[in-house]
Amino acid sequence: MLSYAAILLVAFFAAASGQGQAPPSPPPPTRVTGTVIVLHSHGETWNDTSDETDVSYAALFGEGENEKRVRFNLGAVSDAADVVTGDKITFTVRQQAAGQRHRQLLSDPLECDPSSGLCLDAGQATLESAVTAKDFVVDGKPVNITGIILHASVCDTPAKMSLDALRGALFNADQSSPSKNVTLQHYYGTCSYGKVQFLPQNNLVASVSLPCSALYLTTSTGQSVFYNSSACADPELYGWQRDALAQATQKLGVADASPFKRRVLILPYRPACAWAGLAMVGCGVTCATWLNQGSSTLFMPDLFHELGHNIGLQHSYRFSDTGQPIDYGDWTDPMGSGAAANDPFQNKSMVCLSAPVAFKAGWARPAFNLSLAGRVGIVPASPLIVTLPSMHLTDANFLYINVSSLPDFIPSWPGGVPGIPRSNQLFVSYRVKQPAPGFDSGLADELSQKVYVHSYNTTYTLPVRPDINRPELLSTLVAVLSAKATSAKAGGMSVLTQYRLDFGNLPGAPGSVNGLDLQPLVLNSTHAVLRVCYFTVASEDLAEDGCGNAPTPSQPSTSCSKAAQSAASAQPAPSAADAAKPPTAAKPQAPPAAAKAPAAAKP
């Protein structure tokens, strides 16, 4: 098996130097292994839910002067592909066909990369090795982010902000005291409960000047490929990154840039780049992010969002009232559309991650752990009283409900990869806006002191790996609850006083009715008191002391009192290492030193 694309280029084009000779026969297909790059780009309006995420793929072959990046297209199977930046994939490389067109299906003609001249047959690809996300927090072990931030001017276009202003946006002014505004350092430290650190000693900043045009690469046939300031394709993206990094390391006196994993290139606005941000999903050895800066201030949610992709986080969805998943739709999460309200420069307040995304990242863990199918911690017709802390108070902050197991999700690409374990899971959390620049200080007033119900069906496994970019596998906001029915965000989603859903037949549970009823009883500045009921009859008045017998905070029912007492004396939720075991009964927990993950209940 060949290792480098340079060898392949020679095989494809060596005969081209002969003049007046008959064209040679196409070379036979060749197998070659490369490192995959997965890119997410986002529209110029970062949190516009009408925009669709543009996902693109490339494979990196060789090293140094022999390095080649080759785009490939997955067509219709893209939205179910289990691939992230850093995976090793073996491709079949073929001769480009005449009249090449854009590939829509794996059965269609190949899409050939114009810069490298290589044609990768993704339909014949096999996985050699899959990476795990090293920047997820596991068992509370802190993560220190490392990177080089490249502050660029391009051709005759100067950078949008000064280097000092950029440093002020990235790092706290006083490293010995809390920040008075939202820097990237403050954002990470606050929203991760101190588990993720973005420190100036680990993240270098340098100004660079990129030319109007420069050589990107020379093919084996001697063809020169240039990047230029009026375009925004692969030669520009990777040529800019390469040359900016070379300038920065020389300026900074850095002989070896490999310890600095993230390379963030902040460009002055480029009209040819139809995105606000572009980022690699996952981070193998290194990973790149590009920002297309259109203002004189750094739009912090945009940078946090793109670096979230580097960690391995995907987008946060919400369901509309008609049940349609909306990309970027979750207003309570910067991986959705969670920008700070009434903060035009996005530097005084911030919105932290939602409960399921914070859990995936390893930043948050459950305060309570229930299972319907396993009937663990909850039994039919015996409502529980659950007191949830606001997420700003502790990292143990959500109610985890395992409804049932689900069939594995089978990825569409590459062939032969294992299925993705799934469970029907709900994450119930409470969010309260804090004074600036504190936790959730950017929540809109109408979103504060609300209970949020998220669906997130990908089972937590170790080692942690980024999720497949598919709505039914990702965090989705399904309900907003309050003591009074209203609407949120200009009527885009109703605010309910009750979340009630019958899941029907569940594996391991008798009967055809298995449902959940959630109602907020008390919402204050620190906690939400919820009534949680498991019902097994379609009509509430048929249940003995069932969900129709709603307790009140002042006079709880006997069953609720007993359930609350039982929950208070139950065992704590299991750790990620015990993920194969059934979940324990719900109990309020004090945050231990290490983050814990709920187990996926097995019926």
N, C-alpha and C positions, 0 to 999 in steps of 0.2 A: 504494500500500500504506500503510495506516495505521500509525502508530508507537506510539501510546499507548493503554493500556487505558481511560483515562478517556474518550476519544472513543467507544470501543465501549460503555462503560456508558451514555453518553448515548443512543446509538443504540438500546440495548435497552430503556431504561426511561423515555425522555422522555415517551412516551404515557401512562405510568401516572398522571400528575397529573390527568388528566381524570376527572371524576366522572359516573357514569351513562352513560358512552359505551360503545359496543361495543368489545371488545378489538381492538387493531389486528392486522393480519397480521404474522406473524413476520418480522423483518428478514432479508434474504438473508445467507448465510454471508459472513464477512469474513476476510481474511487479515491476520495481524498477526505481527510478529517480536518475540521476547523472548529473554531470557537464561535458560538452564536452570539450575536448582539440583537437585543430586542429594544426597540425605541417606541416611546409614546410621545406623540406631539399633541399640543392642545391649542385650540383656536386663539386668535388674537384677543378675544374676550375670554379670559381664563376660566371663569365660572359660568359661562353661557351654557345652560343645559340643552339648548337646541343644537349645539355642536356635537359631533361624534368624535370619539377618540380615533386618531389615525395611528395604527400600529404598523410598523415596518420592521423588516428582518434583514440581517446581513450575517455573513460568516467571515471570520478573520482567519487567514492562513499565513503561516510563516512568521518571521520575526525580523526586526530591523529593516534593512534595505529590501529584503525579500517579502516584506509584509504586504498582503493584499486584502482589501475588504471587498466582498462580493455581495451585492443585494440579491435576495431571492423573494419570491412571492408565494404565499400559501393559499391565495384565492379564498374559496368559500369555507375552508377548514380552519381559517385563522382564529375564529372566535372560540375554538375548542382545543387549541394547541397547548400542550404542556411543555413550554420551553421558556427559559429565562436567560438573561445575559450570563455567559460563563459556561453554559452547557457545551459539551463536546459532541458534535454530530458528524457522522460520515455521510458524504453526499456522492452521488454519481454526477460526474462532469461530462457534458456532451457538447458536440459541435452546434453552434448557432445555426438555426434553420433560416432559410430565406423568407422574407416577409414576416419577420417576427412580430407578434402582437402581445399586448398585455395579457397576462395569465389570469383567468378567473377560477379555473378548477385545476386540480392536480393532473387531470387527464388532458388538459389543454397543452399547446406547445410551450416550450420553455420560455421564461423571461430571462434575458441575458443582461448582465451588468455592463453598461456602456464604458465605464471607467477601466475595469479590469479586462473586459472581453471574455469573461468566463460565464458559462451557462450551467447553473446548478439545477439538477433535477430533484426537487424537494420530495417528489413522490417516491423516490428510491432511497430516502434518507433513513438512517438508523441511529439510535442514541448510543453513544459510547460511555459517557459519564454525565451525571447530573450534579449540579452544584447545589449547595444549601446556602441559605441567606445568613451570612456571618454577622450582620448588623441587627438582627432581631435579638432582643433581650431574652435570655433563657435563665430561669431560676433566679432572677434578680441580679445577675452578674452585670455590672455596669459596662457600657459601650462608649468608647471615646472615638468620635468621628475625626477622621484625618482627611485633609484635602488641600488643594491649591486653587484659590479663586483668581481667575484671570480677568482683569479689568481692561477691556480692549477699546481702542479706537480703530476704525477701519477706513483705509484710504483717506479721504478728506473729511470723514465724519468723526468728530471727537466723542469721547465717552460722555455719557449723560450726567455723570456725577463725579465729584472729585474723589481721589483715593481716600482722603481723610473721612469724607462723608460715607463712603462704602464701609470703611472700618467701623465707623460709628453705628452703622446699621447691622453689622455682623456681630460685634462683641460688646459686652458691657463696658461702660466707661470706667467703672471702678470694680476691679476683680475681687475686692474684699467685701463688697456690700451688694445688696439686691439692686437690680437695675430699675431705673425710673421710667424706662420706656421699653418697648418690645424690640429687642435685638434677636437675631437668630439664636444666639447663645441662651438668652432668657427663654425663648420659645421652647427649645428642646428641654432645657432643665426643668421648667415648670410643668409642661404637659406630660413629661415622662416620669414625673415624681423623682427627679434627680438620677434616673437610670441612664440617660443619654446625655453626654457632655460634648459641647462644641466649643473648644477652648482655643484662644489665640496661639498658644504654643504648638498646637497640633494642626493648625490651619493657616497656611501662608497666603498672603495677598500681594499681588504685583500688578502694576500697570504694564500693558504691552501695546505695541503699535503694529497693526497688520497692514500690509501693502494693498494697493488696488488689485494687483494680480501677482501670482507667483506659481512656480512649478509645483504641482501636486504629485505626479509620478510620471515615469517613463515606462511604457509597456515594453515587452520583450521584442517587439517589432520596431522599436525606436520612436514610437509615437509619443509626443509630449502631451500630457494632460495638465491644464492649468486651472487654478481657482481664480475667481475674480469677484470683486465687491458687489457686482450687480446681480449675482446669481446666489442660489442657496440650495445646492445639491450636495452629494457626497464629497466631491472635491473641496467644496467650501467648508462643510462641517468638519471634516477630519483634517483638512489642510490647515484651517484656522486653529483647531485644537493643537495640532502638532507644532506649528510654528509659534503659537502663543506660549505653549509649555516650554519650548526651547529658550525663548526669550526670558521667561520668568525664572527658570532655574539658573540661567546665567546671571541675571540681576541679583537673585537671592543668594547666589553662591552655593546652590544645592547640587551636589555631584550625583546624587541618586534620588530620583523622585518617587521611586516605587513605594516607600512607606506612606505616601500621601495618596490614598486610594481615590478620592473624588476629585475630578477636574471640572470645575465650574467656569464656563466661559460666558461672561456677561458682555453682550454685543450692544453697541448703539443701534437704534432701531434700523432694521434691514427690511425694506418693503418687499423684497423677494422671498423673505422667510414668512410664510403664512401661518405663523404660530407665535404664541407668547412664550412658550417653554417647550423644551424637548429634552427627554431624559431616558437613560437606559433603565430598564426594569431589572432589578437585581444588580449585584456588584460582585463580579468574580475577583480577578486580581486588581483591576481598576475599573472605574466607570465614569462616564461623561454626562454632563448636563450643559445645556445651552439656554440662555435667557435672551429674549429679544426685547430689550428695555426701551419702552416708549416714553418714559417720563424721567424727571430729574431725581426721583426717589426710588428706592428699591421696594418693589411690591412684595412684601414679606410672605403672604400666603402663597404666592406663585413659587417662590424659592423653596418654601417649606414643602409644598406639594411635589415639586420635581425631585427634591432630595428624598421625599417619602417613597417615590418610585425606586430610587437607588437602594433604599433599605429593602425593598421588595413588596411594598404596599401597592394595592390596586385602588381603583376608584370606589367611592361610596355612592350607592344608588338610593333612590327612594321610590316608593310606589305612589302613583297618582291615585286620586279617588276612584278612578276607573280601573285600577289594577295594573297599569302599565309601568314597567321599570324605566326610570329616567336616569341616564348617565349624568354624573356630577350632581345628582339631585339632592343629596343630603346636606341640608343647610347647617347641620350641627357638626360638620367634619371638614377640615381643609382638604381631605382627599375627595371630597364632593365639591360643594360650592360654599364652604364655610369661611367666607371672608368676614372680617370685622365690620360690624354695622357702625355707621356714623363716624368713620375714621378714614378720611379720604387718603391719607398718606400711609395707612396701615402700619403705624409705628407706635401707637399708644395703647392698643388693645389687641386681643387675639382670641381665636376659637380653637380649642383643643380637639383631640381625636374623639370620635364616638366610642362607646364601650366595646363593640366587637373589633374595631380596627385597633384600638389601644390594646386589647387582649391579644390580637394577632401579633402586634409588635412586641409584646411582652411587657408593656408598660402598666397594664391593669390586670386585676384578677377578681374572681367572684367573691362577693360577700355572702351569697346564698346559692345553693346548688340543689335543684329539684329535677325529678324525672317522672314524666307521666307514664310512659310505657312500663318502666320498671317500678312505678309507684313507690319511689324512694323520696322521702321527705314530704310527701303529700298523698292524701287518699281522697277518693271521691266523696263529695257532699260534706266535706269538713274544711271550710275556708281557713286559710292561714292569714295572720296579720304579719306583714313584712315591713320593717322600717329600713328604708334604703338611705344611705348617706348621699349627699350631693357629691358628684365626682371630684369637686375641688378639695374635699376633706381628706381623702385617703385613696390609695391605689386599690383597696379592696372595696369595690363600689358598685357592683351590678348584681342583679339576680339572673342566674343562668338557669334556663329551663331546657332540658333535653326532652323533646317530644317523643322522638322515636329514631331508630336507625333508618337509613335510606340506602338504596342500591348504590354501589360505587359508580362514580362518573367515569366513563371511558373516554380518554382524550382522543382527538381525531388525528393528532400528529405529535411526534414521529411514531411510526408503527412499533408495536410491541411494548410500549411503556405500560406500567401497571395502572390499574384504576385508582381513582382518588376517593378515599373513604369519606362518606358523608353522613351527617345526622341532621334531622329536622330540629334546629336549635333556635331559641329566642334569647335575646339579651335585653334586659329591662334595666334602664338607668334613669337617674335624676340629675338634671343640670340646673345650676343656679349661677347667674351672672355675678362676677366679682368686680370690685373696684379695679380700675386700670392701674397697672398693667397685669393684673392677676389672671388666674386660671379662668377661662371662658369670659374674660372681660369684654370680648367683642360680640358675644351673643346679642342678637336683637332682643329688645325688651319683651316682645311677644313670644320669644322662644325660651325665656328664662322661667324658672320654677315650673317646668313641665316634665312629665314622665315620658321617656322615649322607648319604644319597642322596636327592636331591630331583628331581622332575620339574617342568619349567617350559617350556611349549611355545610361548610367544609370542616371536617373533623380535624381538631388539633392533633398533629403528629410531630414526633421528633425523629431526625433533625428537622427544623423548620424550613419550609420552602415557600416562595411566593405562590399565591393562588393563581389558578387559571383565570384569564380575563373574560369571565362569562357571568352575566347578572345573577343566575341562580346559584352561583358559587360564592358570591361576594356579599359584603355587608349591604343590607338594604333597609332603609327606614320604612317601617310598615304602619306605624301608628304613633300619634302624639296624644297624650292624655293630660287632662286637667280636671279641676273640680267644676269647671264651667265650660260648656261647649262653645267654641268659637272657630275661627279659621286662622291659619298661619300663612305668612308670605303671600299676601294678596289673594287669598282664597285658593292657593295651590294645593293645600292639604287641610282637611278638616281636623280640628282639635276635638277629641271625643272625651266623654266622661266614663266610657267603658270600652274595653277591648274584649270581645267575646268571639271565639272561633271554635267550631267543631272540626276536629281533624279526622273524624270518621274512624274506620278500622285502624288499629295500631298493632304492630307485631307484639305478641306477648300480653296484650290487654284484652279481656273479654268484652263482648258487646260491640255494637256498631257505632256507638256514640262515645267519643272521648274528646272532651273539649276543655278549653281554658277560659276563665273569666277573670279579667284584671280590672280593678277599680281603685282609683286614688281616693283616699279618705281625708288625708291632711297633707298639705304642701306648705312648707315654711322655708326659711332662709338656709336651713342646714339639712333637712331630711324630708323624705316623702314617706307617708304611711300608706301602704297598699293592702288591699284585700285580694288574695289570690285563691281561686277556687277551681277545682277539677270537677267537671260535671260529666255524668254518664247517661243522662236522660235529656231528651230534646226539649221537654217542657219543664221549666224550673219548679212549678208547683207540685210536680210529681216526686221531687226529691225530698227525703226526710232531712230537715236541717240543712238544705242544700244551698245553692248559690242565690236562690231567691230570698233567703233569710239573711240579708246583708247586715253584718254587725256595724256598729258605729264606734268611734273612738271612745265615747263616754260610757257606752254600755255594750261591750263586745259580747257576742254569743258565747255559750259554754264551749262549743266546739272550737271557736276561734281562740278562746283563752287557753284551752288545752293544747291546741296546735302551736300557739306562740310559746308556751312553756316547753313543749317538746322540742321545738326548733332551737330554743336557747340552750338546751342541754345536749344537743346532738354533736356528732363528730365534725371536724373541719373538712372543707372540701379537699379532695385529693390533689396531689401535685402532678405536674406534667409527666413525671417519671412513672406515675401510677395510672396513666391515661387509659389503659386497657381495663381497669377495674370499674365497677358500677359507681355512680356518684353517691356521695353520702347525703344524709338528710340535711336540709337547709339549716344554717345557723349563722347569726351575725358573728363576724370575726374581727379581731384586732389585726392590723397588718403585720405579718411576720417579716423577717429580714429578706426573705427570698420570695419572688413572685411565683404564684402557683397558678396552674391551669386546671379548668374543670375537665373531668373525664367525660368521654362519650359513653353514655349509658348503653349497655347491651341488654335488650329485653330477654 
